[in-house]
């Protein structure tokens, strides 16, 4: 992935994406917890795709923004279709591409149509921005071929610092339609709890293959631990993270910031 340099003539959306690239990809800005959490999510996502989708597979990356996952997967031999509501970001992503196959398909996921379904669809940090997560997953499932997979990451709603409602506790999600699809954490509507996942897909032709909780308060820099990340060696932080994964589920459920789910379409 080519690193680009800021140009004052860029549109504002590119400049915002560039600032996120500096923070997430390159670790500039001194928000070590934010950077570590992003790279940890990236690691888990890429590992899941490698387990379930052979290289050369066709992957749709929905709401892919500045395209970092798309670019890494394309460089790793996958055939990527990038999507985002913000069509102008496609040119920014292409500017960062060094090699690999990427097709650009901007637009609303509910309006997307393709000649053939994909081997996998990637939905990272998007379902929490949608007023109807159940309808969203139903639409995504239609874009995957039978035997194909959906890889989803989202903040863990059971994390002890979460104050947003469960989707299952909201009787009228229509009230959020006017504010859905907003970027960044300010645009979060619901945060899904692990136990809601199977309910969300119960009416779909998909099954849950994996559900994993990851990233603890230290590695995310929460509860005033950000300062520790400035001097603790990565190996120590990683060790503490690995110990967290061995805790009883009832504790991990409350201490894990993120979760990843892998679904398979069965029909």
C-alpha positions in Angstrom: 0.0 0.0 0.0 1.5 3.3 -1.1 1.8 6.0 1.5 0.6 9.3 0.1 1.5 12.9 1.2 -1.1 15.5 2.1 -1.9 17.9 -0.6 -3.6 21.2 0.2 -5.7 21.0 -2.9 -7.4 17.7 -1.8 -11.2 17.7 -1.1 -12.0 17.8 2.6 -13.2 14.1 2.6 -9.7 13.1 1.5 -8.0 15.2 4.2 -10.2 13.6 6.8 -9.4 10.1 5.5 -5.7 11.0 5.4 -5.8 12.1 9.1 -7.4 8.7 10.0 -4.7 6.9 8.0 -2.0 8.7 9.9 -3.6 7.6 13.2 -4.7 4.1 12.3 -2.1 2.8 9.9 1.0 4.8 10.8 0.4 5.4 14.5 1.0 9.1 14.4 -0.9 11.3 16.7 0.0 9.7 20.1 -3.4 8.0 20.4 -1.7 4.6 21.0 -4.9 2.9 22.2 -6.8 3.9 19.1 -4.0 2.7 16.9 -3.5 -0.6 18.7 -7.3 -1.3 18.6 -7.4 -0.6 14.9 -4.5 -2.8 14.1 -5.8 -5.6 16.4 -9.2 -5.4 14.5 -7.3 -5.5 11.2 -5.3 -8.6 12.3 -8.4 -10.5 13.4 -10.3 -9.6 10.2 -7.5 -10.6 7.8 -6.9 -13.9 9.7 -10.6 -14.8 9.5 -10.7 -14.1 5.8 -7.6 -16.2 5.2 -9.2 -19.1 7.1 -12.4 -19.1 5.1 -11.6 -17.6 1.7 -8.8 -18.9 -0.5 -6.6 -16.3 -2.3 -8.1 -15.4 -5.6 -11.6 -15.2 -4.0 -13.9 -12.3 -4.7 -14.5 -10.1 -1.7 -16.9 -7.2 -1.4 -15.7 -4.6 1.2 -18.8 -2.6 2.3 -18.4 0.9 3.7 -14.7 0.5 3.1 -13.9 4.3 3.6 -10.2 4.9 2.9 -9.8 1.3 1.7 -7.0 0.0 3.9 -8.5 -3.5 4.3 -9.4 -3.5 0.6 -5.8 -2.6 -0.4 -4.2 -5.1 1.9 -6.5 -7.9 0.6 -5.9 -6.9 -3.0 -2.2 -7.0 -2.5 -2.6 -10.5 -0.9 -4.1 -11.9 -4.1 -7.9 -11.4 -3.5 -10.2 -9.8 -6.1 -11.7 -6.9 -4.2 -14.8 -4.7 -4.8 -14.6 -1.5 -2.8 -17.8 0.1 -1.7 -18.7 3.3 0.2 -21.5 5.9 0.2 -18.8 8.5 -0.4 -18.0 8.0 -4.1 -15.2 10.6 -4.0 -13.1 8.4 -1.8 -12.6 5.9 -4.6 -9.9 8.1 -6.2 -8.2 8.5 -2.8 -8.1 4.7 -2.4 -6.8 4.2 -5.9 -4.0 6.7 -5.3 -2.8 4.5 -2.4 -3.0 1.2 -4.4 0.4 -0.2 -5.5 -0.8 -3.5 -7.0 -3.7 -5.9 -6.9 -7.2 -6.0 -8.3 -9.8 -3.5 -6.9 -13.1 -2.6 -8.6 -14.9 0.5 -7.2 -18.7 0.3 -6.6 -19.8 3.3 -4.5 -23.4 3.5 -3.3 -25.9 2.5 -0.7 -25.6 -1.1 0.2 -29.4 -1.5 0.0 -29.3 -0.5 -3.7 -26.2 -2.5 -4.7 -26.6 -5.1 -7.5 -23.9 -7.3 -9.0 -23.8 -9.8 -11.9 -22.8 -12.6 -9.5 -22.5 -13.1 -5.7 -19.2 -12.9 -3.9 -17.2 -15.5 -2.1 -17.2 -13.2 1.0 -18.5 -9.9 2.1 -16.6 -7.8 4.7 -18.5 -5.5 7.0 -16.2 -3.9 9.5 -17.5 -1.3 12.0 -20.7 -0.6 10.0 -23.6 -2.5 11.5 -23.7 -0.3 14.6 -24.4 2.7 12.2 -27.5 1.1 10.7 -31.1 1.6 12.0 -32.1 -1.9 11.0 -29.2 -4.3 11.6 -31.5 -7.3 10.8 -32.4 -5.9 7.4 -28.8 -5.0 6.8 -27.6 -8.5 7.4 -30.4 -9.9 5.2 -29.3 -7.6 2.3 -25.6 -8.6 2.8 -26.5 -12.3 2.8 -28.0 -11.9 -0.7 -24.6 -10.7 -1.9 -22.8 -13.9 -0.9 -22.9 -17.1 -2.8 -24.0 -20.3 -1.1 -21.0 -21.6 0.8 -19.6 -18.1 1.0 -18.9 -16.1 4.1 -19.7 -12.8 5.8 -17.0 -11.4 8.1 -18.3 -8.8 10.5 -16.5 -6.7 13.2 -18.4 -4.4 15.6 -17.9 -3.0 19.1 -19.0 -5.4 21.8 -22.2 -4.0 23.3 -21.7 -6.0 26.5 -18.4 -4.2 27.2 -18.7 -2.6 30.6 -18.2 1.0 29.4 -21.0 0.8 26.8 -24.0 3.0 27.4 -25.9 2.4 24.1 -29.0 0.2 23.9 -29.3 -3.3 22.6 -31.0 -3.5 19.2 -33.3 -6.2 20.7 -34.5 -3.7 23.4 -35.6 -1.1 20.8 -39.3 -1.5 19.7 -39.1 1.2 17.1 -35.8 1.4 15.2 -37.5 3.5 12.5 -36.9 6.5 14.7 -33.2 6.2 13.9 -33.4 6.1 10.1 -32.8 9.8 9.8 -29.4 9.6 11.6 -28.1 6.3 10.2 -24.9 5.9 8.1 -23.1 8.7 10.0 -19.3 7.9 10.3 -17.2 7.6 13.4 -18.3 6.7 16.9 -20.7 9.6 17.0 -22.8 7.7 14.5 -23.3 4.6 16.6 -26.9 3.8 17.1 -26.9 0.4 18.8 -24.1 -1.8 20.0 -24.8 -5.5 19.5 -24.4 -7.9 22.4 -22.9 -11.3 21.6 -26.1 -13.1 22.5 -28.0 -11.0 19.9 -26.0 -12.3 16.9 -27.8 -15.6 16.5 -31.2 -14.0 16.9 -30.3 -11.5 14.2 -29.6 -14.3 11.7 -32.3 -16.7 12.8 -34.5 -15.8 9.8 -31.7 -15.9 7.2 -30.0 -18.7 5.3 -26.8 -18.2 7.2 -25.2 -19.9 10.1 -22.7 -18.5 12.7 -19.3 -20.2 12.2 -17.2 -18.2 14.6 -17.7 -15.5 17.3 -14.6 -14.1 19.0 -14.2 -11.3 21.5 -10.9 -9.3 21.6 -9.1 -6.1 22.6 -9.2 -5.4 26.4 -9.3 -2.0 28.1 -5.5 -1.7 28.3 -4.9 -2.4 24.6 -7.6 0.1 23.8 -6.2 2.7 26.1 -9.4 2.9 28.2 -9.9 3.7 31.9 -6.8 5.9 32.0 -4.5 3.2 30.7 -3.5 5.2 27.6 -0.5 6.6 29.4 0.8 3.0 30.0 0.9 2.3 26.3 3.5 5.1 25.8 6.1 3.0 27.6 4.9 -0.6 28.0 6.6 -2.9 25.4 4.2 -4.3 22.8 5.1 -7.8 23.9 3.8 -7.0 27.4 0.5 -5.5 26.1 0.1 -8.5 23.8 0.7 -10.9 26.7 -2.0 -9.2 28.8 -4.3 -9.4 25.8 -3.7 -13.1 25.5 -4.4 -13.7 29.2 -7.7 -11.9 28.8 -8.8 -14.4 26.2 -8.4 -17.2 28.8 -10.7 -15.6 31.3 -14.2 -17.2 31.9 -16.7 -16.0 29.3 -18.8 -14.1 31.8 -15.7 -11.9 32.5 -14.4 -11.7 28.9 -17.8 -10.6 27.8 -17.6 -7.5 29.9 -13.9 -6.8 29.4 -13.7 -7.2 25.6 -14.1 -4.0 23.5 -14.5 -5.7 20.1 -16.0 -8.7 18.5 -15.8 -10.5 15.2 -18.4 -12.9 13.7 -18.1 -15.1 10.7 -21.2 -16.3 9.0 -21.7 -18.9 6.2 -24.5 -18.7 3.7 -26.0 -22.2 3.5 -28.6 -21.8 0.7 
